[in-house]
Amino acid sequence: MEWVRFGIGSLCILCGLAIAVIAAFGLFKFRFALNRMHAAAITDTLGILMVLLGLIILRGFCFDSLKLGLIILFFWFASPVSSHLLAGLEVEISDRLKDNCEIEENERKGGQS
């Protein structure tokens, strides 16, 4: 039973690391900040989840697993908020953004008419 737990935990960690490598490639490949943020968000949600889930499985269900679960929860709450703030800042200050995206002028000013 110990080998099965070790195998599943290791597989989760390897999947998380593979997702992180793919997302890092996307960070360097994309030209615009909003596209880069999308690639980084994949790592925040799925990559970190898989790595920490693998660590929870390897460690077993104990107090350390609870701490790792709280870290997963924190990342899932903090990542969308920070991404939204950074995307709003990019929309507000980027001059090249309207060449590549369709943004209405009232959306650009925060929705005020």
Secondary structure as the mmCIF struct_conf table of DSSP 4:
data_model
#
loop_
_struct_conf.conf_type_id
_struct_conf.id
_struct_conf.beg_label_comp_id
_struct_conf.beg_label_asym_id
_struct_conf.beg_label_seq_id
_struct_conf.end_label_comp_id
_struct_conf.end_label_asym_id
_struct_conf.end_label_seq_id
HELX_RH_AL_P HELX_RH_AL_P1 GLU A 2 LYS A 29
BEND BEND1 PHE A 32 PHE A 32
HELX_RH_AL_P HELX_RH_AL_P2 ALA A 33 ILE A 42
HELX_RH_PI_P HELX_RH_PI_P1 THR A 43 GLY A 47
HELX_RH_AL_P HELX_RH_AL_P3 ILE A 48 ARG A 59
BEND BEND2 PHE A 61 CYS A 62
HELX_RH_AL_P HELX_RH_AL_P4 PHE A 63 ILE A 93
BEND BEND3 ASP A 95 ARG A 96
HELX_RH_AL_P HELX_RH_AL_P5 LEU A 97 ASN A 100
BEND BEND4 CYS A 101 CYS A 101
HELX_RH_AL_P HELX_RH_AL_P6 GLU A 105 ARG A 108
TURN_TY1_P TURN_TY1_P1 LYS A 109 GLY A 110
BEND BEND5 GLY A 111 GLY A 111
#
